[in-house]
C-alpha cells in the first residue's frame, strides 16, 4: 500500500513541476481605440503608452462596434522550440488582423474573412504562438467586431489544440448524425402515414439542422470557404424567423388547436403572420430593430403557455412532449444569451449548451410524434370496432327480418298439422300411421327452423379462429339467410364454381362480407326495371389468389359514386334504408382478416364486386 502511495506522490510532484517549470510564457495586453484610429506602425511606436491593460483569459467582454488592439508577448526560455496556440472560445468574432513584430501582416481571420484564411480548419479563431529555442517575440492583433465581443481565450499546446479540434469534429458528427437519424426515421413514417404534422416537423427539423450548420461554422468551412460575409457563427436571421414560424405551426398541428381551442389558434396564426412579415422585412429591407429582435420573447412565452394549458388544464398527455421539449429549448436559448452577455462563464460545456438543447428538444418531439401516432391508431381501432358493431347490428336487424319471414311458413304449417291431429282425434279417425306421419312432418319443419337459427348464430359468432372450409360452403350459408327475399323479388341466383379447394378463413366474417354484397345487389335490382333479374356468384382461383365475384344486372353504379362506395357513411339509399357502413366494413374485413382486396367495377349490364385474397 505504501509503495502505491509513494508512486502517486512522486507522480503528482512530477506533474506539478511540469506546470510550474513551464519555460514559455504568454502575456496579452490591449487598448481600445476610442477617438483615434491607429495604424500598425503607430501602434509599434507607441506600444509602451498604449498597451497598459492586461487581457484576462476570462471575463474579457466588450460592447458593440468595438475596435481594439492586442499585443501578444511570447517568451521561450527553453533550449527547444515550443508550439502553442491562442484560442478564442467565442466563434462570433468578425475580424482579427495578425501582424508580426516588424509590422508585416501575417493573415486575417474571423467571420468577415474567408474561412480558408484560418491557419486551422476550426470554427473558433486560433492564432499560432510557436517560438524557437530561447526566443522572445511579439504579435500585434487588431480586432474589430460589430456585436458584443467576448474575448475569453485559452493558451494551449498545439497538440492539445489539434486533439480538441478532432474531438469537436467527433462531437459534431455525433450531433448531426443523431439529427439525421431522427430526420430519416420521421421521414419514413411520413411517407407511410402522409400526416401533415409529420411534414411540418420534418421541415422544422431541416431548418434547425441548417441553423446548427451555420452556428457551428460548418457552412463556412465546407460550402463557402472563400466567401466573405458568411459567418462561422452568425446564423442568417431569416432562418431564425422561419424556425419560429415552423415551431408555431408544428404546435398548431401537433395539438390540433384549431379543433380544440379556436381563440388560441387565432393568436398562434397572428404570431405566424407577424413573424412572416418580419422575415420578409429582414430578407428584402434588412431592418433589424428592437421590435424584430424582441418579438421572439413573447412568442416563446406564449408557446410555453399553450403547451402548459393543454397539459394541465385540458389534460392532454400529448402536450407534455412539446412542453418539456420547448422548456429545454428555452433554457438552452436563455443560457446561450447569458453566455453572450457575459453573465455566465464560457467553457467547453456552456459553449455547446445550445446543441444539447436542440438534441433534447428534437428527441422529445420525435417521441411525441410516435406517441401521437400510437394514440391515433388506438382511436382508429376503436372507431373501426364501433363501425363493425354498427354494421353487425344493422345486419342483425335485417337477419331477424329474414328469420321471421322464414319461420312464418313453417309455423303456419306446424299449426295446420296440429289442427289436423286435433280434428282426427275428435273424429276418432286418428291412427298410429297418420300420427307418425304428422309428427314426422312437424319434426322436419322444426329441423328447418333450427337450421335457420344455427346459421344465424354462426353469422353472429365472435370467434376469430380460422377454420378449413370451401368458399362454396360460405356462399351457401350466406344465401340460406337471405334466400326468401330473393324468391319474393323474383331474383334468380347463378352460381359458377371453378374452385372447390378448401381454404382457412374466419367463416363468420367472410359470410358477413358476402351478405353485404348480396343485399346490396338485391336492393339495386329491386329499384331496377329489368324484366329478368339475376345475381351471378363466381368462385375461382388464379395463380396466386382465390376470387369471389358478385355480379348483378341492375344497371351499374354511377361513375361519381364508384370511387366513394367504400367510404364510411356513404350511401345512395334513403336514410331509413341504409347506414353506409356495410361496404366500408366489408373492405376492412377483407383487407385485415384475409389480407386481400375488395374492389367495385361496372360491367355492361350492372355492377361487380370482386373479393381477392
HUDAFEN-V216349 format. One line per field, one symbol per residue. psi: psi as a letter, one per 40 degrees, with the letter a starting at -180 (. if undefined). Layout:
BEGIN
psi = ???
END
This chain:
BEGIN
psi = ddddddddddddddddddddfheiihihiiihhceihiiddddddfddddgehhhidifgiiaifihiiihhhhhheieiiihihhhhdheghdhhhhiideeihdihiideiideehdigidihhhhfiiihfihiiihhhhiheihhhfhiihiiddddddddddddddddddddddddddddddddddddfhddddddddddddddddddddeeddddddfdeiifhhdehhhddddddddddddddddddefddddgddddddddddddddddddddddddehfiddddedddddddddddddddddedefhddedddddddddddddddddddddeeeihhaddddeddddddddddddddddddddddddddddddddddddddddddddddddddddddddddddddddddddddddddefehiddddddddddddddddddddddddddddeheheiiihiidddddddddddeddddddefhihhhhheheiiihihddddddddddddddddddddeifhdhhihhhhhihadeiihhhhiifeeihideedeedeihehieiideeieeeddddddddddddefaihiiiiadeaihhhhh.
END
